[in-house]
Amino acid sequence: MPTQGGVVDFTATVNPVLKPTSDPKPMEQIKPNYFGGANFEARTVKDIIEPAKSISNKVSVRAALDQMQAQATDSSPVVDQCGELLGILSKNKMNRNVGGFGHDPKTEPVEAHIEKNNAYCFEDQTIAEAEQMMLNAKLGEVFVVTREKLLVGTINIEAIAQEGKKLGSRLNISLRCRDSLKR
């Protein structure tokens, strides 16, 4: 699997190795409340996935912060050595928790700073299901994983709105909700 300084690039390959979750309840999928037009019924999330760069759970806080700065992002998904999504790291939260408590970011592992209860959807779910989950949870973006929880990428409400426009969806709430999420 291609890595660069702890960053795992899933745009190049997705690890097909299945690994059971060792954490008894690390994250839960938001239950879908299906709605949507017939145009979204046949289309799946994998049709609109954006690639996601992730951080290995084995790097230091300093390395993770450097990687996020290089990617110009405030947060990043975290995966284990098999590519299983473990959660997300927040730059602000790590800075507060590590710096605020006087820990050394060069030796402090990121493991303790992973936020584990994040929303995600499966790559084989319909776009309409993902849209409804995101609207219910008031999220602009969610992770996309395989049924084995291997990180595949992300989807966002903007991409869903564009897909709805392309398909001429008659129930496209995403455009209106996109603006309400930005407020």
C-alpha positions as CSV (number, residue, x, y, z in Angstrom):
1,M,0.0,0.0,0.0
2,P,1.6,3.4,-1.0
3,T,2.5,5.5,2.0
4,Q,4.4,8.8,2.4
5,G,5.4,9.6,6.0
6,G,2.4,8.0,7.5
7,V,-0.1,9.2,4.9
8,V,-1.9,6.3,3.2
9,D,-3.0,7.1,-0.3
10,F,-6.1,5.2,-1.1
11,T,-6.5,6.8,-4.5
12,A,-3.9,4.3,-5.7
13,T,-5.1,1.1,-4.1
14,V,-7.6,-0.2,-1.7
15,N,-6.4,-3.0,0.5
16,P,-8.6,-6.1,0.0
17,V,-7.6,-7.7,3.2
18,L,-10.5,-8.1,5.6
19,K,-9.8,-7.3,9.2
20,P,-12.4,-7.6,12.0
21,T,-12.8,-4.6,14.1
22,S,-10.9,-4.9,17.4
23,D,-12.8,-2.1,19.0
24,P,-16.1,-3.3,20.3
25,K,-18.0,-0.2,19.2
26,P,-15.7,2.4,17.6
27,M,-18.2,4.1,15.2
28,E,-21.7,3.5,14.2
29,Q,-23.3,4.1,10.8
30,I,-26.2,6.5,10.9
31,K,-29.4,4.5,10.2
32,P,-30.8,5.5,6.8
33,N,-34.3,7.0,6.6
34,Y,-34.9,6.4,2.9
35,F,-36.5,8.9,0.7
36,G,-35.6,10.3,-2.7
37,G,-36.6,10.3,-6.3
38,A,-36.3,7.3,-8.6
39,N,-33.3,9.0,-10.3
40,F,-31.1,8.2,-7.2
41,E,-32.4,4.7,-6.6
42,A,-30.0,2.9,-9.0
43,R,-27.0,5.1,-8.4
44,T,-24.6,4.2,-5.6
45,V,-22.2,6.2,-3.5
46,K,-19.2,4.7,-5.3
47,D,-20.3,6.6,-8.4
48,I,-19.4,10.0,-6.7
49,I,-16.6,9.2,-4.3
50,E,-13.8,11.7,-3.8
51,P,-10.4,10.2,-2.9
52,A,-9.3,10.7,0.7
53,K,-5.8,10.9,2.1
54,S,-5.5,9.4,5.5
55,I,-3.1,9.2,8.4
56,S,-1.7,6.1,9.9
57,N,-2.7,5.4,13.5
58,K,1.0,4.7,14.2
59,V,2.5,8.2,13.7
60,S,3.2,10.9,16.2
61,V,1.1,13.9,16.7
62,R,3.8,16.1,15.2
63,A,3.9,13.9,12.0
64,A,0.1,14.0,11.8
65,L,0.0,17.8,12.2
66,D,2.8,18.2,9.5
67,Q,0.8,16.0,7.1
68,M,-2.4,17.9,7.7
69,Q,-0.6,21.2,7.1
70,A,0.9,19.8,3.9
71,Q,-2.6,18.8,2.8
72,A,-4.0,22.2,3.9
73,T,-6.7,20.5,6.0
74,D,-7.9,20.8,9.5
75,S,-8.8,17.2,10.0
76,S,-8.0,13.8,8.5
77,P,-9.3,10.3,8.6
78,V,-7.1,7.8,10.5
79,V,-6.6,4.2,9.3
80,D,-4.8,1.1,10.7
81,Q,-2.2,-0.8,8.7
82,C,-4.9,-2.7,6.8
83,G,-6.8,0.4,5.8
84,E,-9.7,0.1,8.2
85,L,-11.2,3.5,9.2
86,L,-10.6,4.1,12.9
87,G,-11.8,7.7,13.1
88,I,-10.7,11.3,12.5
89,L,-8.0,13.6,13.8
90,S,-8.7,17.3,14.4
91,K,-5.7,19.7,14.2
92,N,-7.3,22.1,16.7
93,K,-8.1,19.4,19.2
94,M,-4.6,17.8,19.0
95,N,-3.0,21.3,19.5
96,R,-5.1,22.0,22.5
97,N,-4.8,18.5,24.1
98,V,-1.1,18.0,23.4
99,G,0.3,21.5,23.8
100,G,-2.2,22.4,26.5
101,F,-1.1,19.5,28.7
102,G,2.6,19.9,28.0
103,H,3.1,16.7,26.1
104,D,5.8,16.4,23.5
105,P,4.1,16.2,20.0
106,K,7.2,14.4,18.6
107,T,6.7,11.4,20.9
108,E,2.9,11.6,21.6
109,P,1.1,9.0,19.5
110,V,-2.0,10.0,17.6
111,E,-3.9,7.0,18.9
112,A,-5.2,8.8,22.0
113,H,-6.5,11.7,19.9
114,I,-8.6,9.8,17.4
115,E,-12.3,10.8,17.5
116,K,-14.1,7.5,17.0
117,N,-17.8,8.3,16.7
118,N,-17.9,9.6,13.1
119,A,-20.6,9.2,10.5
120,Y,-19.9,7.1,7.4
121,C,-21.7,5.4,4.6
122,F,-21.0,2.3,2.6
123,E,-19.9,2.5,-1.0
124,D,-22.8,0.3,-2.2
125,Q,-25.5,2.4,-0.6
126,T,-27.6,4.6,-2.9
127,I,-26.9,8.2,-3.2
128,A,-30.4,9.0,-1.9
129,E,-29.7,7.0,1.3
130,A,-26.4,8.8,1.8
131,E,-28.1,12.2,1.1
132,Q,-30.8,11.5,3.7
133,M,-28.2,10.4,6.3
134,M,-26.2,13.5,5.8
135,L,-29.3,15.8,6.0
136,N,-30.5,14.1,9.1
137,A,-27.1,14.4,10.8
138,K,-26.6,18.0,9.4
139,L,-23.2,17.0,7.8
140,G,-21.7,18.4,4.7
141,E,-19.3,15.4,4.2
142,V,-19.0,11.8,5.3
143,F,-16.5,9.0,4.9
144,V,-17.2,6.2,2.5
145,V,-16.1,2.7,3.5
146,T,-16.5,-0.9,2.2
147,R,-18.7,-3.3,4.2
148,E,-15.4,-4.3,6.0
149,K,-14.9,-0.7,7.0
150,L,-11.9,-0.1,4.7
151,L,-11.7,3.6,3.8
152,V,-12.5,4.3,0.2
153,G,-13.0,8.1,0.2
154,T,-15.5,10.8,1.0
155,I,-18.7,12.2,-0.4
156,N,-20.1,15.6,0.2
157,I,-23.5,17.3,-0.1
158,E,-22.2,19.4,-3.0
159,A,-21.4,16.3,-5.1
160,I,-24.8,14.9,-4.3
161,A,-26.4,18.1,-5.4
162,Q,-24.5,18.1,-8.6
163,E,-25.4,14.5,-9.3
164,G,-29.1,15.4,-8.7
165,K,-28.8,18.3,-11.1
166,K,-27.2,16.0,-13.7
167,L,-29.9,13.4,-13.3
168,G,-32.7,16.0,-13.1
169,S,-33.8,14.9,-9.7
170,R,-37.3,16.2,-8.8
171,L,-36.6,15.9,-5.0
172,N,-33.3,17.6,-4.7
173,I,-33.2,19.0,-1.2
174,S,-29.4,19.0,-1.2
175,L,-29.1,22.4,-2.9
176,R,-31.2,24.1,-0.2
177,C,-29.6,22.2,2.6
178,R,-26.1,22.9,1.4
179,D,-26.7,26.6,2.1
180,S,-28.2,25.9,5.5
181,L,-25.1,23.8,6.4
182,K,-22.8,26.7,5.6
183,R,-24.5,29.0,8.1
